[in-house]
Amino acid sequence: MSDPASLREQALSLLASGKAASRADLVETLQVAPSTVSSVVRRLLEEGTILEEGVGVSTGGRRPRILRLRQDGGVFAVAELGGRHARVGLCSPSGALLAAEEFAVDIGAGPKAIFDRVATAFDAVRTAHAPGRRLLAVGMALPGPVDFPHGRLIGPARMPGWSGYDVQNDLRRRFEVTAVVDNDAKAAAIGEHVTRGEAGDMIYIKAGTGIGGCLISSDQIYRGGRGLSGDVTHVRVADSGERECSCGSRGCLETVASGAALVRELAGRGLPVASTRDVIDAVDNADPAVVTLVRQAGRLLGVAVSGLVNFLNPDRVVLGGVLSSLDVYVAAVKGMLYERCLPPLTQSLSIEASVAGPDAALIGLGHLLRETAEIRPS
């Protein structure tokens, strides 16, 4: 049986997306007992998060009462920046993701140019999905080390022009609302944890252009002394060929197991690959050279993560980021974990791809804002 908190979030997401509009819809989609849905709906009504009004079309019994999110609570605007993309969305005050859109950017363009693009995207998504609703707060996830909760980037290796930049203060001035800034892997780990609604310790690995990680233990995110934990991308690995990394060192995991590494290697072999998305397309087309290289990248990631599993003994390892969509990559990580980790630690270890998918960081930001943002009065 699903955790009540997980059912609550799933119900809110279904209502927000329009995939459900009544108790009966929720029962059918969530595949739980009507009494369970009634309990969740009753709690949401008591909170004032949703409203019950009007009736729908009967399908044989009584006409169902229509459920909808309360529209007068405003919205959170959230954005995740990657090396080559930005994903923006809106969340309700409860943290439920209402809408999400993605577009191409170059993180090397610097904060001002990127934030101008994000602001335009926020306006567009609010106009399309929440016209007239007040902006309550802004959240942003970045692909580099973030001094949380102060929202300042600390020495990001793949973000020229961003080091030391006070992102949080910039967002506050620009949008005149509360702002929360976090590392992308940490935000995604929160989103994954919320979506799953499962107890236990989880190592979350975000494998995209770069590689990030996060530990969630006893429902709490582990941040470390300065909030900079999880930088697995610069763990030194064997079989790296001593390639130079963006951090200035050599032999880092990033140089052999990340999307950027795969793009570089394949392009060097003369293949028409310019982005991680091109790598995925090539794997989908069953290019044998690409599949072999992706499998090796997954194995090397598995080597790095095996040390964490042996040390931390988590209940699950979850792979997120764009590379988690590749079965061959996930299978290679899983195989290496079973090979390298102690058998007692893998007997009940769950190793799988993300269920929150590309929206994980946006969902995580929504929940960070719900918990930490001081909402300005009307």
CORWO-V866089 format. One record per residue. N is the residue number from 1. RES is the residue in one letter. SS is DSSP state (H for helix, E for strand, - for the rest). PSI is psi in whole degrees, 0 to 359 (NA if undefined). Layout:
n=N res=RES ss=SS psi=PSI
n=N res=RES ss=SS psi=PSI
//
This chain:
n=1 res=M ss=- psi=138
n=2 res=S ss=- psi=151
n=3 res=D ss=- psi=141
n=4 res=P ss=H psi=321
n=5 res=A ss=H psi=320
n=6 res=S ss=H psi=317
n=7 res=L ss=H psi=321
n=8 res=R ss=H psi=312
n=9 res=E ss=H psi=321
n=10 res=Q ss=H psi=318
n=11 res=A ss=H psi=316
n=12 res=L ss=H psi=318
n=13 res=S ss=H psi=320
n=14 res=L ss=H psi=318
n=15 res=L ss=H psi=321
n=16 res=A ss=H psi=322
n=17 res=S ss=H psi=349
n=18 res=G ss=- psi=5
n=19 res=K ss=- psi=348
n=20 res=A ss=- psi=145
n=21 res=A ss=- psi=5
n=22 res=S ss=- psi=170
n=23 res=R ss=H psi=319
n=24 res=A ss=H psi=320
n=25 res=D ss=H psi=318
n=26 res=L ss=H psi=319
n=27 res=V ss=H psi=314
n=28 res=E ss=H psi=318
n=29 res=T ss=H psi=317
n=30 res=L ss=H psi=343
n=31 res=Q ss=- psi=49
n=32 res=V ss=- psi=171
n=33 res=A ss=- psi=146
n=34 res=P ss=H psi=324
n=35 res=S ss=H psi=325
n=36 res=T ss=H psi=316
n=37 res=V ss=H psi=318
n=38 res=S ss=H psi=321
n=39 res=S ss=H psi=317
n=40 res=V ss=H psi=314
n=41 res=V ss=H psi=318
n=42 res=R ss=H psi=318
n=43 res=R ss=H psi=318
n=44 res=L ss=H psi=323
n=45 res=L ss=H psi=318
n=46 res=E ss=H psi=324
n=47 res=E ss=H psi=338
n=48 res=G ss=- psi=11
n=49 res=T ss=- psi=326
n=50 res=I ss=E psi=165
n=51 res=L ss=E psi=153
n=52 res=E ss=E psi=115
n=53 res=E ss=E psi=145
n=54 res=G ss=E psi=173
n=55 res=V ss=E psi=150
n=56 res=G ss=- psi=191
n=57 res=V ss=- psi=134
n=58 res=S ss=- psi=142
n=59 res=T ss=- psi=24
n=60 res=G ss=- psi=335
n=61 res=G ss=- psi=213
n=62 res=R ss=- psi=149
n=63 res=R ss=- psi=131
n=64 res=P ss=- psi=144
n=65 res=R ss=E psi=139
n=66 res=I ss=E psi=133
n=67 res=L ss=E psi=140
n=68 res=R ss=E psi=157
n=69 res=L ss=E psi=145
n=70 res=R ss=- psi=130
n=71 res=Q ss=- psi=353
n=72 res=D ss=- psi=12
n=73 res=G ss=- psi=0
n=74 res=G ss=- psi=185
n=75 res=V ss=E psi=157
n=76 res=F ss=E psi=138
n=77 res=A ss=E psi=130
n=78 res=V ss=E psi=148
n=79 res=A ss=E psi=140
n=80 res=E ss=E psi=127
n=81 res=L ss=E psi=134
n=82 res=G ss=- psi=183
n=83 res=G ss=- psi=326
n=84 res=R ss=- psi=5
n=85 res=H ss=E psi=162
n=86 res=A ss=E psi=139
n=87 res=R ss=E psi=123
n=88 res=V ss=E psi=154
n=89 res=G ss=E psi=180
n=90 res=L ss=E psi=141
n=91 res=C ss=E psi=148
n=92 res=S ss=- psi=167
n=93 res=P ss=- psi=341
n=94 res=S ss=- psi=350
n=95 res=G ss=- psi=353
n=96 res=A ss=- psi=136
n=97 res=L ss=E psi=126
n=98 res=L ss=E psi=325
n=99 res=A ss=E psi=155
n=100 res=A ss=E psi=142
n=101 res=E ss=E psi=155
n=102 res=E ss=E psi=146
n=103 res=F ss=E psi=163
n=104 res=A ss=E psi=139
n=105 res=V ss=- psi=168
n=106 res=D ss=- psi=110
n=107 res=I ss=H psi=336
n=108 res=G ss=H psi=352
n=109 res=A ss=H psi=343
n=110 res=G ss=- psi=164
n=111 res=P ss=H psi=313
n=112 res=K ss=H psi=311
n=113 res=A ss=H psi=318
n=114 res=I ss=H psi=315
n=115 res=F ss=H psi=329
n=116 res=D ss=H psi=317
n=117 res=R ss=H psi=318
n=118 res=V ss=H psi=318
n=119 res=A ss=H psi=318
n=120 res=T ss=H psi=319
n=121 res=A ss=H psi=321
n=122 res=F ss=H psi=314
n=123 res=D ss=H psi=318
n=124 res=A ss=H psi=317
n=125 res=V ss=H psi=327
n=126 res=R ss=H psi=320
n=127 res=T ss=H psi=320
n=128 res=A ss=H psi=324
n=129 res=H ss=H psi=344
n=130 res=A ss=- psi=55
n=131 res=P ss=- psi=131
n=132 res=G ss=- psi=353
n=133 res=R ss=- psi=138
n=134 res=R ss=- psi=140
n=135 res=L ss=E psi=121
n=136 res=L ss=E psi=321
n=137 res=A ss=E psi=164
n=138 res=V ss=E psi=139
n=139 res=G ss=E psi=144
n=140 res=M ss=E psi=138
n=141 res=A ss=E psi=134
n=142 res=L ss=E psi=148
n=143 res=P ss=- psi=52
n=144 res=G ss=- psi=172
n=145 res=P ss=- psi=126
n=146 res=V ss=E psi=129
n=147 res=D ss=E psi=93
n=148 res=F ss=- psi=137
n=149 res=P ss=- psi=15
n=150 res=H ss=- psi=343
n=151 res=G ss=- psi=31
n=152 res=R ss=E psi=135
n=153 res=L ss=E psi=136
n=154 res=I ss=- psi=100
n=155 res=G ss=- psi=49
n=156 res=P ss=- psi=129
n=157 res=A ss=- psi=328
n=158 res=R ss=- psi=23
n=159 res=M ss=- psi=75
n=160 res=P ss=- psi=133
n=161 res=G ss=- psi=0
n=162 res=W ss=- psi=342
n=163 res=S ss=- psi=128
n=164 res=G ss=- psi=359
n=165 res=Y ss=- psi=133
n=166 res=D ss=E psi=82
n=167 res=V ss=H psi=318
n=168 res=Q ss=H psi=316
n=169 res=N ss=H psi=322
n=170 res=D ss=H psi=313
n=171 res=L ss=H psi=322
n=172 res=R ss=H psi=315
n=173 res=R ss=H psi=319
n=174 res=R ss=H psi=316
n=175 res=F ss=H psi=350
n=176 res=E ss=- psi=40
n=177 res=V ss=- psi=171
n=178 res=T ss=E psi=143
n=179 res=A ss=E psi=144
n=180 res=V ss=E psi=132
n=181 res=V ss=E psi=137
n=182 res=D ss=E psi=166
n=183 res=N ss=E psi=147
n=184 res=D ss=H psi=320
n=185 res=A ss=H psi=323
n=186 res=K ss=H psi=316
n=187 res=A ss=H psi=318
n=188 res=A ss=H psi=323
n=189 res=A ss=H psi=320
n=190 res=I ss=H psi=314
n=191 res=G ss=H psi=320
n=192 res=E ss=H psi=317
n=193 res=H ss=H psi=317
n=194 res=V ss=H psi=317
n=195 res=T ss=H psi=318
n=196 res=R ss=H psi=321
n=197 res=G ss=- psi=32
n=198 res=E ss=- psi=141
n=199 res=A ss=- psi=166
n=200 res=G ss=- psi=171
n=201 res=D ss=- psi=137
n=202 res=M ss=E psi=131
n=203 res=I ss=E psi=122
n=204 res=Y ss=E psi=127
n=205 res=I ss=E psi=124
n=206 res=K ss=E psi=109
n=207 res=A ss=E psi=104
n=208 res=G ss=- psi=228
n=209 res=T ss=- psi=319
n=210 res=G ss=- psi=190
n=211 res=I ss=E psi=127
n=212 res=G ss=E psi=166
n=213 res=G ss=E psi=166
n=214 res=C ss=E psi=144
n=215 res=L ss=E psi=130
n=216 res=I ss=E psi=122
n=217 res=S ss=E psi=130
n=218 res=S ss=- psi=42
n=219 res=D ss=- psi=12
n=220 res=Q ss=E psi=138
n=221 res=I ss=E psi=135
n=222 res=Y ss=E psi=120
n=223 res=R ss=- psi=337
n=224 res=G ss=- psi=183
n=225 res=G ss=- psi=318
n=226 res=R ss=- psi=13
n=227 res=G ss=- psi=15
n=228 res=L ss=- psi=18
n=229 res=S ss=- psi=163
n=230 res=G ss=- psi=9
n=231 res=D ss=- psi=62
n=232 res=V ss=H psi=340
n=233 res=T ss=H psi=336
n=234 res=H ss=H psi=20
n=235 res=V ss=- psi=134
n=236 res=R ss=E psi=134
n=237 res=V ss=- psi=150
n=238 res=A ss=- psi=165
n=239 res=D ss=- psi=23
n=240 res=S ss=- psi=347
n=241 res=G ss=- psi=13
n=242 res=E ss=- psi=34
n=243 res=R ss=- psi=146
n=244 res=E ss=E psi=135
n=245 res=C ss=- psi=163
n=246 res=S ss=- psi=340
n=247 res=C ss=- psi=351
n=248 res=G ss=- psi=348
n=249 res=S ss=- psi=187
n=250 res=R ss=E psi=151
n=251 res=G ss=- psi=16
n=252 res=C ss=E psi=155
n=253 res=L ss=- psi=322
n=254 res=E ss=H psi=329
n=255 res=T ss=H psi=349
n=256 res=V ss=H psi=341
n=257 res=A ss=H psi=356
n=258 res=S ss=- psi=168
n=259 res=G ss=H psi=320
n=260 res=A ss=H psi=321
n=261 res=A ss=H psi=319
n=262 res=L ss=H psi=318
n=263 res=V ss=H psi=313
n=264 res=R ss=H psi=314
n=265 res=E ss=H psi=316
n=266 res=L ss=H psi=320
n=267 res=A ss=H psi=323
n=268 res=G ss=H psi=338
n=269 res=R ss=- psi=6
n=270 res=G ss=- psi=8
n=271 res=L ss=- psi=148
n=272 res=P ss=- psi=70
n=273 res=V ss=- psi=122
n=274 res=A ss=- psi=352
n=275 res=S ss=- psi=166
n=276 res=T ss=H psi=327
n=277 res=R ss=H psi=325
n=278 res=D ss=H psi=324
n=279 res=V ss=H psi=315
n=280 res=I ss=H psi=317
n=281 res=D ss=H psi=320
n=282 res=A ss=H psi=322
n=283 res=V ss=H psi=317
n=284 res=D ss=H psi=331
n=285 res=N ss=- psi=6
n=286 res=A ss=- psi=36
n=287 res=D ss=- psi=116
n=288 res=P ss=H psi=322
n=289 res=A ss=H psi=321
n=290 res=V ss=H psi=315
n=291 res=V ss=H psi=318
n=292 res=T ss=H psi=316
n=293 res=L ss=H psi=320
n=294 res=V ss=H psi=321
n=295 res=R ss=H psi=317
n=296 res=Q ss=H psi=322
n=297 res=A ss=H psi=318
n=298 res=G ss=H psi=322
n=299 res=R ss=H psi=319
n=300 res=L ss=H psi=324
n=301 res=L ss=H psi=319
n=302 res=G ss=H psi=322
n=303 res=V ss=H psi=313
n=304 res=A ss=H psi=317
n=305 res=V ss=H psi=334
n=306 res=S ss=H psi=324
n=307 res=G ss=H psi=322
n=308 res=L ss=H psi=319
n=309 res=V ss=H psi=315
n=310 res=N ss=H psi=326
n=311 res=F ss=H psi=321
n=312 res=L ss=H psi=338
n=313 res=N ss=- psi=59
n=314 res=P ss=- psi=167
n=315 res=D ss=- psi=332
n=316 res=R ss=E psi=150
n=317 res=V ss=E psi=125
n=318 res=V ss=E psi=130
n=319 res=L ss=E psi=121
n=320 res=G ss=E psi=193
n=321 res=G ss=- psi=170
n=322 res=V ss=H psi=328
n=323 res=L ss=H psi=343
n=324 res=S ss=H psi=350
n=325 res=S ss=H psi=352
n=326 res=L ss=- psi=112
n=327 res=D ss=H psi=323
n=328 res=V ss=H psi=324
n=329 res=Y ss=H psi=312
n=330 res=V ss=H psi=317
n=331 res=A ss=H psi=323
n=332 res=A ss=H psi=319
n=333 res=V ss=H psi=312
n=334 res=K ss=H psi=315
n=335 res=G ss=H psi=318
n=336 res=M ss=H psi=326
n=337 res=L ss=H psi=317
n=338 res=Y ss=H psi=328
n=339 res=E ss=H psi=322
n=340 res=R ss=H psi=339
n=341 res=C ss=- psi=156
n=342 res=L ss=- psi=135
n=343 res=P ss=H psi=318
n=344 res=P ss=H psi=335
n=345 res=L ss=H psi=339
n=346 res=T ss=H psi=353
n=347 res=Q ss=- psi=322
n=348 res=S ss=- psi=16
n=349 res=L ss=- psi=127
n=350 res=S ss=E psi=127
n=351 res=I ss=E psi=113
n=352 res=E ss=E psi=168
n=353 res=A ss=E psi=159
n=354 res=S ss=- psi=143
n=355 res=V ss=- psi=340
n=356 res=A ss=- psi=338
n=357 res=G ss=H psi=213
n=358 res=P ss=H psi=347
n=359 res=D ss=H psi=2
n=360 res=A ss=H psi=312
n=361 res=A ss=H psi=323
n=362 res=L ss=H psi=318
n=363 res=I ss=H psi=318
n=364 res=G ss=H psi=318
n=365 res=L ss=H psi=321
n=366 res=G ss=H psi=320
n=367 res=H ss=H psi=328
n=368 res=L ss=H psi=317
n=369 res=L ss=H psi=320
n=370 res=R ss=H psi=323
n=371 res=E ss=H psi=329
n=372 res=T ss=H psi=338
n=373 res=A ss=- psi=137
n=374 res=E ss=- psi=100
n=375 res=I ss=- psi=129
n=376 res=R ss=- psi=142
n=377 res=P ss=- psi=156
n=378 res=S ss=- psi=NA
//
